[in-house]
Amino acid sequence: MLFNSIEFIFFFVIVTSLYFVLPHRFRWFMLLAASCYFYMAFVPVYILILGFTIVIDYFAGIYLEKTQGPARRWLLVASLVANIGVLAVFKYYNFLNDNLTTLLHGAGFQNPIPYLSILLPIGLSFHTFQAMSYTIEVYRGHQKAERNFGIYSLYVMFYPQLVAGPIERPQNLLHQFYEEHHFDYDRVVSGLKLMLWGFFKKLVIADRLA
């Protein structure tokens, strides 16, 4: 589901309307469900990859807060390796393998390593670095570990920034899912104006230049 599609317009209107209609205690769950739906609109099975890193980083954050001494560093390393490993496989495996093939071919050898026929998961770099920012900030003591698994999942998967950023620090975003927000006409109009200006730059300027 692309931001500049008819499907997204309906999705955005429905999700935003539900957000202000639902009681505050249900809003985070609705946003998480909507974000899962948004992500699965591309390649549904890839949500398992996202779920894998979310589970690892959720527990890494909790144990980083509890653990003392050198073990904390190894917990952080394990979390970072898991995230960077997923990013490396999907984004750089075939690129590096192609360079290896060229190198070996120039020396008269065949590359025995197979290529992977995989699509790049949407927003992989964005949600990978967002997850890494969380564990790093917990490790540094700048952020308390999030105990609510659903809220942490929403922090990683929040659909407005899932595929295009920006990459947020947890202390800038996590608390907002706990705060009750009320409908504010002036802010809604201001936000829609920003969105329309962005759509104009994308559809009218960038796409035409491309």
C-alpha positions as a printed Julia matrix, in Angstrom:
210×3 Matrix{Float64}:
   0.0     0.0     0.0
   1.71    3.15   -1.21
   1.12    6.52    0.42
   0.11    7.96   -2.96
  -2.58    5.33   -3.66
  -6.37    5.4    -3.45
  -6.2     2.47   -1.02
  -4.11    4.52    1.39
  -6.58    7.41    1.34
  -9.37    5.1     2.49
  -7.03    3.45    5.0
  -5.91    6.79    6.43
  -9.46    8.17    6.76
 -10.74    5.02    8.47
  -7.79    4.68   10.88
  -7.74    8.36   11.81
 -11.51    8.41   12.37
 -11.34    5.31   14.55
  -8.5     6.84   16.56
 -10.65    9.78   17.68
 -13.84    7.72   18.1
 -12.37    4.93   20.22
 -11.73    5.35   23.96
  -8.12    6.2    24.74
  -7.28    2.78   26.22
  -8.05    1.03   22.92
  -6.26    3.43   20.58
  -2.79    1.9    20.74
  -4.18   -1.52   19.91
  -6.1    -0.16   16.93
  -2.96    1.63   15.67
  -0.95   -1.59   16.05
  -3.56   -3.62   14.14
  -3.67   -0.95   11.42
   0.13   -0.92   11.19
   0.19   -4.72   10.86
  -2.4    -4.52    8.08
  -0.42   -1.75    6.36
   2.8    -3.79    6.5
   1.14   -7.01    5.35
  -0.38   -5.27    2.32
   3.0    -5.77    0.6
   4.33   -9.27    1.37
   2.25  -10.67    4.28
   4.72  -13.35    5.37
   7.44  -10.74    5.96
   5.68   -9.67    9.14
   7.29  -12.77   10.68
  10.71  -11.2    10.06
   9.6    -8.0    11.74
   8.09  -10.01   14.58
  11.4   -11.87   15.04
  13.4    -8.68   15.6
  10.66   -7.12   17.74
  10.66  -10.08   20.15
  14.47  -10.08   20.4
  14.72   -6.34   21.04
  11.79   -6.29   23.47
  13.43   -8.84   25.76
  16.89   -7.38   25.15
  15.64   -4.03   26.48
  14.2    -5.59   29.63
  17.32   -7.62   30.4
  19.61   -4.7    29.58
  17.83   -2.75   32.3
  18.13   -5.6    34.81
  21.65   -6.77   34.03
  24.9    -5.32   35.39
  28.5    -5.72   34.28
  29.97   -7.03   31.0
  26.87   -9.13   30.28
  25.01   -5.92   29.34
  27.39   -5.34   26.46
  26.84   -8.86   25.14
  23.07   -8.4    25.31
  23.38   -5.24   23.25
  25.7    -6.98   20.77
  23.24   -9.87   20.39
  20.4    -7.43   19.68
  22.44   -5.45   17.16
  23.69   -8.6    15.41
  20.12   -9.88   15.01
  18.96   -6.59   13.49
  21.98   -5.99   11.27
  21.95   -9.65   10.25
  18.41   -9.41    8.89
  19.3    -6.16    7.11
  22.48   -7.68    5.63
  20.72  -10.78    4.3
  17.86   -8.99    2.59
  19.6    -5.84    1.44
  23.23   -6.75    0.84
  23.51  -10.54    0.36
  22.91  -10.56   -3.4
  24.9    -7.35   -3.87
  27.94   -8.81   -2.15
  27.46  -12.15   -3.89
  27.34  -10.42   -7.27
  30.63   -8.67   -6.53
  32.15  -11.98   -5.44
  30.98  -13.57   -8.7
  32.69  -10.81  -10.7
  35.87  -11.16   -8.68
  36.03  -14.95   -9.03
  35.12  -14.82  -12.73
  38.06  -12.51  -13.34
  40.33  -15.1   -11.71
  38.8   -17.92  -13.75
  36.64  -19.45  -11.01
  32.9   -20.04  -10.59
  31.05  -18.7    -7.58
  29.47  -21.66   -5.72
  27.31  -19.47   -3.49
  23.69  -19.3    -4.77
  21.68  -16.13   -5.2
  18.54  -15.61   -3.13
  15.28  -14.89   -4.95
  13.84  -12.57   -2.32
  12.1    -9.22   -2.28
  13.37   -6.49    0.0
  10.91   -6.01    2.9
   9.4    -2.53    2.93
  11.0    -0.01    5.24
  13.63   -2.53    6.35
  16.32    0.05    7.02
  13.93    2.37    8.85
  12.45   -0.13   11.29
  15.84   -1.83   11.78
  17.55    1.38   12.87
  14.51    2.45   14.91
  14.7    -0.84   16.83
  18.45   -0.42   17.28
  17.98    3.1    18.62
  15.74    1.66   21.34
  18.2    -0.93   22.65
  21.09    1.53   22.42
  19.19    4.16   24.41
  18.2     1.57   27.05
  21.84    0.44   27.23
  22.98    4.03   27.76
  20.38    4.57   30.47
  18.55    7.26   28.5
  15.34    5.22   28.17
  13.54    2.83   30.48
  12.72   -0.57   29.0
   9.17   -0.75   27.68
   7.2    -3.46   29.5
   4.1    -3.36   27.29
   4.93   -5.63   24.35
   2.15   -4.14   22.23
   3.31   -0.56   22.77
   6.89   -1.52   21.93
   5.69   -3.3    18.77
   3.78   -0.15   17.81
   6.93    1.94   18.35
   8.71   -0.16   15.71
   5.75   -0.63   13.36
   3.93    2.74   13.55
   2.68    2.95    9.97
   3.19    6.7     9.22
   6.96    6.27    9.62
   7.35    2.58    8.85
   8.44    2.91    5.22
   9.81    6.45    5.02
  11.0     7.45    8.47
  11.98    9.56   10.24
  13.93    7.26   12.55
  12.89    8.32   16.07
  14.55    7.89   19.42
  12.27    6.03   21.86
  12.1     8.94   24.3
  10.58   11.09   21.55
   7.86    8.66   20.48
   7.03    5.96   23.04
   5.41    8.28   25.57
   3.03    9.64   22.92
   1.24    6.28   22.69
   0.29    6.65   26.37
  -0.91   10.23   26.09
  -4.54   11.01   25.33
  -4.93   13.18   22.25
  -8.12   15.08   21.47
  -9.45   16.16   18.11
  -8.1    19.62   17.32
  -9.52   21.18   14.16
  -6.61   23.57   13.64
  -4.0    20.81   13.98
  -5.95   18.53   11.63
  -6.14   21.25    8.98
  -2.44   22.05    9.41
  -1.53   18.36    9.11
  -3.67   17.85    6.0
  -2.05   20.89    4.38
   1.39   19.38    5.01
   0.23   16.07    3.53
  -1.24   17.73    0.44
   1.96   19.69   -0.12
   3.94   16.46    0.19
   1.65   14.69   -2.29
   2.1    17.59   -4.72
   5.89   17.39   -4.5
   5.77   13.6    -4.96
   3.12   13.24   -7.69
   3.46   16.46   -9.64
   7.16   17.27   -9.32
   9.18   14.16   -8.42
   7.24   11.62  -10.5
   7.2    13.9   -13.54
  10.95   14.48  -13.28
  11.51   10.73  -12.92
